Amino acid sequence: MGIDMGQDHIRYDILAQDALRGVIRKVLSEVSATGSLPGEHHFFITFLTQAQGVRISQQLKSKYPEQMTIVVQHQFWELKVHEAYFEIGLSFSDKPEKLTIPFAAVRGFYDPSVNFELEFDVSIGEEADQGAEITAYPVAGEEAKSSEEKSEDAKAGGSVVSLDAFRKKN
């Protein structure tokens, strides 16, 4: 006749992940509505390329077989935000590409202009019974400086930067 302790029947981890993905959805929706990013804001969005619902060219998939990070800053077009996914046009090596990215495939969202970061633990076949660790924190000090440098590099060369470069080292 024990009380069921420690079993999370509500699944706060999943609810929190959904809520934080809602933050990304809202931010992208506002950018989509106005057609531009406010102030200095720009985003690094890391997603799993093999996740269900991801649609990218075969060329990108072979170059980024597991995950890739896109930079949403100056050159993007046709950003359309839906309930479960978003579509965006980006240029890779001067070749225009249309990407469809479900919010469930997003592993990281980072805005270096204000050092805002969300991380999601996602696996390709994310099952409902897997735990999710979520961190949202400002990055300070040296990491912040290097993120601005990375951001400048991305602007200059259009290169894709791994979000791992911005994660706090434990």
JOWO-V488584 format. One record per pair of residues at least 12 apart in sequence whose C-alpha atoms are under 6 Angstrom apart, sorted by the first residue. I is the first residue (numbers start at 0). J is the second residue. D is the distance in Angstrom with one decimal. If there is no record, write none. Layout:
BEGIN
i=I j=J d=D
i=I j=J d=D
END
This chain:
BEGIN
i=12 j=131 d=5.6
i=28 j=80 d=5.7
i=31 j=78 d=5.5
i=39 j=112 d=5.9
i=40 j=112 d=5.4
i=41 j=71 d=5.8
i=41 j=72 d=4.9
i=41 j=110 d=5.6
i=42 j=70 d=5.7
i=42 j=71 d=5.1
i=42 j=109 d=5.5
i=42 j=110 d=4.7
i=43 j=69 d=5.7
i=43 j=70 d=4.7
i=43 j=108 d=5.8
i=43 j=109 d=5.1
i=44 j=68 d=5.3
i=44 j=69 d=5.3
i=44 j=107 d=5.7
i=44 j=108 d=4.7
i=45 j=67 d=5.6
i=45 j=68 d=4.1
i=45 j=105 d=5.8
i=45 j=106 d=5.4
i=45 j=107 d=4.9
i=46 j=66 d=5.5
i=46 j=67 d=5.8
i=46 j=104 d=5.3
i=46 j=105 d=4.2
i=46 j=106 d=5.1
i=47 j=65 d=5.7
i=47 j=66 d=4.2
i=47 j=104 d=5.5
i=48 j=65 d=5.5
i=48 j=66 d=5.0
i=50 j=104 d=5.7
i=50 j=123 d=4.9
i=53 j=99 d=5.6
i=53 j=100 d=4.9
i=54 j=98 d=5.7
i=54 j=99 d=4.8
i=55 j=98 d=5.0
i=68 j=159 d=5.9
i=75 j=88 d=5.4
i=75 j=89 d=5.0
i=76 j=88 d=4.8
i=83 j=101 d=5.7
i=83 j=102 d=5.9
i=84 j=100 d=5.4
i=84 j=101 d=3.7
i=84 j=102 d=5.2
i=85 j=99 d=5.8
i=85 j=100 d=5.4
i=86 j=98 d=5.5
i=86 j=99 d=4.4
i=106 j=118 d=5.8
i=106 j=119 d=4.7
i=114 j=137 d=5.2
i=114 j=138 d=5.4
i=115 j=137 d=5.2
i=116 j=135 d=5.6
i=117 j=134 d=5.9
i=117 j=135 d=4.8
i=118 j=133 d=5.8
i=118 j=134 d=5.6
i=119 j=133 d=5.5
i=120 j=132 d=5.9
END
